[in-house]
Every structure is written in structure tokens, then in C-alpha cells.
Amino acid sequence: MAPLKIVLEGKSSIARQPERAALVFVVETSGPSRETVSQKATEVSNEINRLFKELSPKTETGETIAGSPVTSFSSTSLQTRSQVPRDMSGEPLPIVYTATISLNVLFQDFKKLNEIVGKLISYPNIEIKSLDWCLTEATQKSLNSESREEAMRDAVRKANDYARVIAREVVAVKITELRGGGQSEMRAGQYNSYMHMQPMQPMQQQQMAQAGTRYSSVVDSPASNSKSHSGASSGLDLSPQLIRYTNSVQVEFQGIDG
């Protein structure tokens, strides 16, 4: 009986609802005085930090109480920069100072997320940079195993299909993981980014503590300072997006003689 060799690819795809939402936003103020813009940015940041402390109460040991809307939050130190704008004739104008603070929040209560984003966009000096749908580390580990097993089962099913047609049996002799634990959103999330009139320079985003892998989608809209605190959240749609977890494996099978 002639030797039989089958090499093929097994794939898996598993969809899960996100368990966390990682929000990154910045407080930025600009003006003719370094001290003034720094003070204003700090005041707004402190106000926002007090809000998130209320949403993530701690135990006596410093751990976030289970079931809290926010599981973690952090902020960068105050950063300032200056620039000298020029008029249409190229002549220098008075120096402009800018102060920036970046804040990172991890939500597990998505209803509260909608409410808080509605409040944040009503601030003229706050810009939302990204909203990332996430899985917890425990779920990622579980899906890693599940997706590998399903990819291998897919390869075995395909090999048996081929072998059955020619009345043979096969056994796997070599396994090569091609893509392990690939993750993506099934449908891109959308939200509006409201910014003040002074354009913001790109900010380096910190990794969210315990956020796992990130899934980002940002859609910018024109600047808007017209929203009030009471009605800002009514027009937002921050629906969680399904996360697809994929894996791929190459398997070599040989025919069983006799």
C-alpha cells in the first residue's frame, strides 16, 4: 500500500462578549501663562479623579471592591509644552503654553461607561482618545486553550474526510501552530470624539492595568462645546462589540498501514 501523507490547516473562531472597556482620554488646556494652564489642567484632572475614586471604592487592603463599575484607573503626570505661533506674514505671535494630563480607566459596568463618557465630552478641555473592548486575563487563557483544541479538531475532521473517501485511516504526526490567540472585534465600535479648538499633539497611551489585549476604534467628529452635563449622554451609543478569538494550526497526517 502506497504511503499516505496529508498536510492541512485547522482553524477556529470563537466569539465572546467583552468583559471590560478601557477608556483613554486627555485633559488639555492652552493659554499665554504656563502657571495658569497647568493649574487649570490639574483642577480638571483632580475633579475627574474624585469621580473615578467614587466608582472604584477600595477595601482596607487597597483592592477594588468586587462589582464596582470601575476596576482601575490611573493618570500620567502633568506635561507642559510651549510654541510660538505665527501670523499670515510669518511674524511671531505671543507664546502659547499647553498643559496635558492623560487618564486611563477600566470599566466593567458598560451602562456606567455610557453615563461617564457623556459627562466627559461636555468638558471643553477633555478629548477622548480611545475606547477599547477587552477580555479579562482569565477569559483569554481559557479561550487560548479552547481555540487551540477547536483548531486541532477542525484539522482532524478535514483529514478524516479526505481519508474516508479513499478508505484509509490517518494519524497526526506533526503539529505546527500558525496563529495563536488572534483577537479582533466583529464590528468596529464607534463613538464621537469632542475636542477643544486647539489641536492636540499625539499622546503616548499607557497600557491599561489588567486590561489584556486591546481593541480600538476611534471616529473623530468636529469640535463641539455645546453639550450640557445633564444631556450629554442621551445621544451616545457605546454598544459593546463582540470579540472574535481565532487560532490556526498546520497538521501533518500519515496513513495507518494494515
N, C-alpha and C positions, 0 to 999 in steps of 0.2 A: 504494500500500500504506500502510495506516494506521501511524503511529508506534507503536513498542512500547517501553514503559518498565516495568521490573521492579525493585522495591526490596525487599530481603530481608536477613535476618540470617544470618551464618555463625557457627558455634560450634565450639569444640574442647575436648577434655577428655583430659588425659594423666596417667596415674598413675605415680608413681615411689616406690621405697623411700627412706626418709630416709637421709641420709648422716652426719648429726650429731644429737646430743641436747644441748640446752642446759639445764643444771640450775641452778636458783637456790635457795639456802637461806640461813637466817639462824641465827646464834648469839645467844642472848639469855639473860641472867641477871638476876635481880632479888633485892634484899635491902635491909637497912637501912643499908648503907655504900656510898657511891659508889666508894671505892677498892677494896673487896672485889669488887663485881660487875664493875668494869672489869678487874681483874686476872684474874678467872675467865674472862670472855669472851675476853680476849686469849690466855690459856693454851690454851683450846679452839681458837681460831682458828689459833694457831701450830701446834698439833698437826695440824689438818686441812690447813694449807698445806704442811707437810712431806710429808704423804701425797701430795698432788697434784703436788708437785715431783718425787717419785719416778715418778709416772705420766706426766710430760711432760718427760723429760730434754732438755737443750739441747745444741746444737753449740757450738763455740768462738765462733761469731759470734752466739750468742744465739737461734738459731732452734730450734724444736721438732723433734726428730729424727723423720723420717718413720716412720709406723707406730706411733707412741706412742698409748696408749689415750686420753690427754687431749691435745687440741691447744692449749688455752689455759685459763687460769684467772686470776681476779682477785678482790680483796676491797675493800670500802669501808673507810674509816677508822672507828675506834670512835666510836659515838654514844651519849650518855647522856641520860637524862631522869629527872624525878622527879615524883611525885604524892603527894597526901595522901589516903589512903582514909578513909572514914567508916563508923562503925558503924551499927547499926539505928536509933539515936536521932539520927543526924546529927552525932555528936561526932567530931572529927578523931582519927585514929589516927596512930601513928608514920609518918614519911615513908618512902616506898619508892622506891629508886633502881633503874633498869633500864639495862643496857648492851647494845648491839646491834651486831653486825657482819654485813654481807651478803656472801655469796660467790657467785661465778658460775663455772661450769665447763662447758667444751665437750668432749663425748666423741665419739670416732669408733669406740670399741670398746664395743658395747652389752652384751656379756657382762660386761665390767668395770663398766659402769654399774650393772647389777643388783647386783653384789657391793658396790659402794661405797654405793649407796643403803641396802642392808641394814645396813651399818655405821653410816651417819649416823643412821638412825632409832632406833638403840639409845642414842644420846645423849639424856638428858632435857632438855637445853637447846638442841637443834637442831630447827628446823622447816623442812621442805621447802616452798618457796613455789610453784614451778612446774617442770614438765618440758616442754620444747618440742622437737618433732621438726623438723629443719631440712634444707635442701639447701645444698650449697656454692655460692658465688657463681658459679663456672664452670658448674655444672649449671643454675642459674637462668637465666643468659644463654642457654645452649643451648636450654632449654625455652621461653624467651621467643620465640626465632626459630621453633622447631618448632610452637608453639601458634598463632602468627600465620599461618604457612603453612597449617596444617591448617584453621584457621577460614576462610581465603580459599578453600581447595579445597572446603570444605563449601558456601560461598555459590555458587561456580561450579557445583557439582553440582546444587544446587537450581534455579538459573537455567536450566541446560540442560534439566532435567526439565520445567520449565514450557514452555520454548520449543519443545522437541521435539514436544510434543502438538499445537501449532499450526503445525508445520512452519516454524519460524523459527530464526534464529541470533542470538545476542546477544553483546555485548561490554561489559565493565565500564568505566564512565566516571567513577565517583566511589566512593571508599573512605573510610569513617569508622570508626575504632576505637572501640568502645563500652566494653569492659572488657578491659584488657590485663594479662596475667600474674596473674590472680586465683588464690590458692592456699588450700587447706584440707585438713584431714585427712579421709580417707574414713570413719574410725571413730574416735570420741573415745577417746584413751588414758586409762587410769585408774591411779592409784596412791594409796596411803594416806598421809596427812599426819599424822605423830605430833607432838604439841606438849606442852610442859610446862603446868603448871596455871595459870600467869599468862598471860592472853590477850595476844597480841601486837598492837601497833598496826600499821596498814598501812605497808609499806615501799615506797619507790620503787625499782623494779627498773632496773638499768643494762642497756643494750643489750650483748649478748654480742659480743665481738670476733670478726669473721668468721663470725658465726652466720647471717647472711642473715635471711630472713623467719621469724617465729616462729609456732608452732602450739601453743597452750597448752590444757591440761586439768587441772583440779585437783579432786580429790574428797576432802573432809575427813572424818576419822573421829575418834572420841573419843580423848582423850589416852591414851597407853599408854607406860609406862616399864618394862614387864616383859620386854622382849626382851633377849637377850644378844648379844654381838658374834658369837659363833660360829654362832647360829642365826637371826639377824635376816633374812637374805636368802632363806631357804628358802621363805617363803610369798609372796614378791613376784612379780608378773607385770608386767614393764615391756616388753611386746612392742612393737616399732616399728610405727608406724601409717603406712599408705600415704598419700602426699601427692598430692592431685589438683591439677593445674595447668590452669586454664581460660582461654579467651580468647573474645572476641566482636567481630564486625566487621559493620558495615552496608555493603552494597554496592548501588550503583545500576547497573543494566544497561540498555542500549538495543539495540533491534533493528538488525540489519545489513540495509540495503536492497539490493535487487537480488539 
